[in-house]
Amino acid sequence: MADATKLALLDNGPIIIEGTFKIYMADGSEVMLEGTKAALCRCGGSSNKPFCDGTHKKIAFTTVVTPSGEVKEGE
């Protein structure tokens, strides 16, 4: 059995996805990437969407994921 795909929401940062996955854009085209790990933008400011380019640090994006899984933005 293959390992499960994992998603991690980082406080003040991107979503990290690890495992076997495919990413599709809104028009249905598949994003080509190598490897089994990617950082996906959550702040909306990346110039390389859907991937994180570190802009969240420059724009002081803040969000916290609580132990219950609730996302609190702007804290």
N, C-alpha and C positions, 0 to 999 in steps of 0.2 A: 504494500500500500504506500502511495506517495505521501510525503509530508504535507501537512495542511499549509495553505497560503496564510500568511500572517500580516495583519495590519496594525500599525502602532501610530497613534496620534501623539505627536510630541508637543509638550507645552511650548507655546510661543514659536512653533515651527511647523514643519511639513508632516505629511502622512508618509510613513515608511512602509512599503509593501515588500514582502519577501516570499519567495516560493515560485511556483509555476503560475503565470498569469499572462493575460493579454490586455492591452489598453487600446480602447477605440475612441476616436474623436467623435464629435457630435454628428459629423457627416457620414459616419460609419467606417471611415478609413482606419486601418490598424496602425498604431504607432510601432515602428520597428525599434527594438532595443535589444541590447545584448546583456546577458546575465540574468540573475534571478532576484535582483533587488533594485528598487527605485524609490526616489523621494518625490512625492507629489505636492504641488503648491496648494496651500490653504489660504494664504493671505490675499491672493488675487493679483499680486504685483509682479510676478515672475515674467521675464521677457522670453522664457523658454517653456511656456505652458504646454502640457500639463505638469511639467517637471519643476521642481524647486531650483532656483538659482541663488538663493541666499538673500533675496530682497526683503524678506520678513525682518531681518536684522536691521536693515537700513531704514525701514519705515516704522520700526518699533511695534510690529504686530504683536499683540498680546492675546493669549487664549490659554485657558487651563482646563485640563481634563480631570475631573474629579474621580475618586475611586469607584463611584457608581456608574461612571461612563458619561456623565453629563458634561457638556462642553460649555464653558463660561468664557465668552469673549469680552475683551476690553477690560480685564481685571488687572 
